[in-house]
Amino acid sequence: MNKINLNYKFESTLIILIPIFLIFSIFLLEACLLLLTLSFLSIIIKKKEISFFFNNFSKLFLIFYLILLISYSFSEYKIETITILFYFRFYLYILALIFFFIKEKNLKNYFFYSFLFTILILIADSILQFYSGENILGYKNTELHRITSFFNDEQILGSFTSKIFIFLIFAKILIDQSNKILHLLTNIALITSPICIILSGERSAIIMFIIMLLYFLCFFFKEKKFKFFYFASFLGAILLTIFLLT
């Protein structure tokens, strides 16, 4: 890994910590994103870069947001309109992340390192809990064949991993070809992430993963960078199907 050279060190540190907060604390994740947003807005105002808001993403989000507000305003769930107003924070979160990723050219690699290490630790911890009955933090699985790992009593390991698998696919696309270590970690995470889904015992997550896997295999069939796990994925899908049926 190259020597860390970042201009926005505080903001970059928060972004690198996002994968960890995503698993261990939703509160810390929200606090992290809020701090990033406040820093982003202060920089934009200070440097007068208001034009950063004028892009296609902003237009699409605004249209979607207005449709959402109007739909709830005229529905039987009018009380939920107040809650919908707070959804605007996600727009600012995304813009803040995009802004710092653009400003810090090396931040993407550091973020991927953090993301991949976190996923691999989650997978290793799930396997440990499966064999020993408890994970690194001492959390015990409350139901037989329902591994939860760091999520403790929340049985969301399978659904969480199946959603993370999408980000692993995009990580495979976005990572620089010359970075062999990141590619190796991504490949390991892609191949081993189904283990978490199987150990979680969530059938809906297993079905969603199989559908998603088959879609991506068809979509990226001609991509050379994905050929390494074509047969492994196909075999994995068969094994998952057998597991589901039994």
C-alpha positions in Angstrom: 0.0 0.0 0.0 1.3 3.4 -0.9 2.1 6.0 1.8 -1.0 7.7 2.9 -1.1 11.3 1.5 -4.5 12.9 2.1 -5.5 16.6 2.2 -8.8 15.9 4.0 -7.5 13.6 6.7 -10.4 13.8 9.1 -13.1 13.3 6.5 -11.1 10.5 4.8 -10.7 8.7 8.2 -14.5 8.9 8.7 -15.1 7.4 5.2 -12.6 4.6 5.8 -14.5 3.8 9.1 -17.9 3.6 7.3 -17.7 -0.2 6.6 -16.9 -0.9 10.3 -19.7 1.3 11.5 -22.1 -0.3 9.0 -21.8 -3.6 10.9 -21.2 -2.6 14.5 -23.2 0.6 15.1 -25.9 2.3 13.0 -25.7 5.2 15.4 -22.0 5.8 14.8 -22.7 5.3 11.0 -25.3 8.1 11.0 -23.0 10.3 13.2 -20.1 9.7 10.8 -22.2 10.6 7.7 -23.6 13.7 9.5 -20.1 15.0 10.3 -19.1 14.3 6.7 -22.1 16.2 5.4 -21.5 19.2 7.6 -17.8 19.3 6.6 -18.8 19.0 2.9 -21.3 21.9 3.2 -18.9 24.1 5.0 -16.2 23.5 2.3 -18.7 24.1 -0.5 -19.9 27.4 1.0 -16.3 28.5 1.9 -14.9 27.8 -1.6 -18.2 28.8 -3.3 -18.5 25.6 -5.3 -22.2 25.6 -5.4 -22.1 24.3 -8.9 -21.3 20.9 -7.5 -25.0 20.5 -6.7 -26.0 21.0 -10.3 -25.7 17.5 -11.8 -27.9 14.7 -13.2 -27.9 12.9 -9.9 -29.4 15.9 -8.1 -32.1 16.3 -10.8 -33.1 12.6 -10.5 -33.1 12.6 -6.8 -35.2 15.8 -6.7 -37.8 14.3 -9.0 -37.9 11.1 -7.0 -38.1 13.0 -3.7 -41.0 15.2 -4.9 -42.9 12.2 -6.2 -42.4 10.5 -2.8 -43.7 13.6 -0.9 -46.7 14.1 -3.1 -47.6 10.4 -3.0 -47.5 10.3 0.8 -49.3 13.6 1.1 -52.4 12.3 -0.7 -52.3 8.8 0.8 -53.7 7.4 4.0 -50.2 7.6 5.5 -50.0 11.4 5.6 -48.4 11.2 9.0 -45.4 9.5 7.4 -44.8 12.6 5.3 -42.8 14.1 8.1 -40.6 11.0 8.2 -40.1 11.3 4.4 -38.7 14.8 4.8 -35.7 13.4 6.7 -34.9 11.2 3.7 -33.3 14.2 2.1 -30.2 13.6 4.2 -29.4 10.6 2.0 -28.9 12.9 -0.9 -26.5 15.0 1.1 -24.7 11.9 2.3 -24.1 10.7 -1.2 -23.0 14.1 -2.5 -20.5 14.4 0.4 -19.0 11.0 -0.3 -18.7 11.8 -4.0 -17.1 15.1 -3.2 -14.4 13.7 -1.0 -13.8 10.7 -3.4 -13.2 13.3 -6.2 -10.9 15.5 -4.0 -8.9 12.6 -2.7 -7.6 10.4 -5.5 -6.2 7.7 -3.3 -9.2 7.6 -0.9 -11.0 5.0 -3.1 -8.2 2.4 -2.5 -8.1 3.0 1.2 -11.9 2.7 1.4 -11.8 -0.6 -0.5 -9.2 -2.0 1.8 -11.3 -1.2 4.8 -14.4 -2.5 3.1 -12.8 -5.8 2.1 -11.1 -6.4 5.4 -14.3 -5.8 7.2 -16.2 -8.3 5.0 -13.5 -11.0 5.4 -13.5 -10.6 9.2 -17.3 -10.9 9.1 -17.0 -14.2 7.1 -14.3 -15.6 9.4 -16.3 -14.7 12.5 -19.4 -16.4 11.0 -17.4 -19.6 10.4 -16.0 -19.4 14.0 -19.5 -19.0 15.5 -20.8 -21.9 13.4 -18.1 -24.3 14.7 -17.7 -23.0 18.3 -21.2 -21.7 19.1 -20.0 -18.1 19.7 -18.2 -15.4 17.8 -15.1 -13.3 18.6 -17.1 -11.0 20.9 -18.8 -13.9 22.7 -22.1 -13.6 20.9 -23.9 -17.0 20.8 -26.3 -18.0 18.1 -29.8 -18.0 19.6 -31.1 -20.6 17.1 -29.6 -23.7 15.7 -28.4 -23.2 12.1 -29.0 -19.4 12.4 -25.6 -17.8 12.6 -25.7 -14.0 13.3 -22.0 -13.1 13.9 -21.5 -9.5 15.0 -25.2 -8.7 14.6 -25.9 -10.7 17.8 -29.7 -11.2 18.2 -30.5 -9.6 14.8 -30.9 -12.3 12.2 -29.8 -10.2 9.3 -26.4 -11.7 8.4 -27.7 -13.3 5.2 -29.6 -10.3 3.8 -26.7 -8.0 4.7 -24.2 -10.2 2.9 -26.3 -10.6 -0.1 -26.6 -6.8 -0.5 -22.9 -6.4 0.2 -22.2 -8.8 -2.7 -23.4 -6.2 -5.1 -20.8 -3.8 -3.8 -18.2 -6.5 -4.2 -19.1 -6.8 -7.8 -18.7 -3.1 -8.4 -15.5 -3.1 -6.4 -14.2 -5.7 -8.8 -15.0 -3.3 -11.7 -13.7 -0.1 -10.1 -10.4 -1.3 -8.5 -7.3 -0.5 -10.5 -6.0 -3.5 -12.4 -2.5 -2.9 -11.3 -3.4 -3.3 -7.6 -2.9 -7.0 -7.1 -3.6 -7.0 -3.4 -7.0 -5.4 -3.7 -7.9 -7.7 -6.5 -6.9 -10.7 -4.4 -8.9 -9.6 -1.4 -11.9 -8.9 -3.7 -11.7 -12.3 -5.3 -11.5 -14.0 -1.8 -14.5 -11.9 -0.6 -16.6 -12.7 -3.7 -16.0 -16.4 -3.5 -16.4 -16.8 0.3 -19.3 -14.3 0.9 -21.9 -17.0 0.1 -20.7 -18.9 3.2 -22.3 -16.1 5.4 -25.6 -16.4 3.5 -25.7 -20.2 3.9 -24.7 -20.1 7.6 -27.3 -17.4 8.3 -30.1 -19.8 7.3 -32.1 -17.1 5.7 -33.9 -18.7 2.7 -35.0 -15.4 1.2 -31.4 -14.2 1.2 -30.3 -17.4 -0.4 -32.9 -17.1 -3.2 -32.1 -13.4 -3.7 -28.4 -14.3 -3.9 -28.9 -17.0 -6.5 -31.0 -14.7 -8.7 -28.5 -11.9 -8.4 -25.6 -14.2 -9.1 -27.1 -15.6 -12.2 -27.9 -12.1 -13.4 -24.4 -10.9 -13.0 -22.9 -14.0 -14.5 -24.9 -13.4 -17.7 -24.3 -9.6 -17.7 -20.5 -9.9 -17.2 -20.0 -13.1 -19.2 -17.6 -11.5 -21.7 -15.6 -9.6 -19.0 -12.2 -11.1 -18.6 -11.8 -10.0 -15.0 -14.8 -12.1 -14.0 -13.8 -15.3 -15.7 -12.0 -16.6 -12.6 -15.2 -17.3 -10.7 -17.6 -18.3 -13.5 -17.4 -22.0 -12.8 -17.0 -21.5 -9.0 -20.2 -19.3 -9.0 -22.1 -21.8 -11.1 -21.1 -24.6 -8.8 -22.0 -22.5 -5.8 -25.4 -21.7 -7.2 -26.1 -25.4 -7.6 -24.9 -26.2 -4.1 -27.1 -23.4 -2.7 -30.1 -24.7 -4.6 -29.5 -28.2 -3.2 -29.1 -26.7 0.3 -32.4 -24.8 -0.1 -34.3 -27.8 -1.3 -33.1 -30.0 1.6 
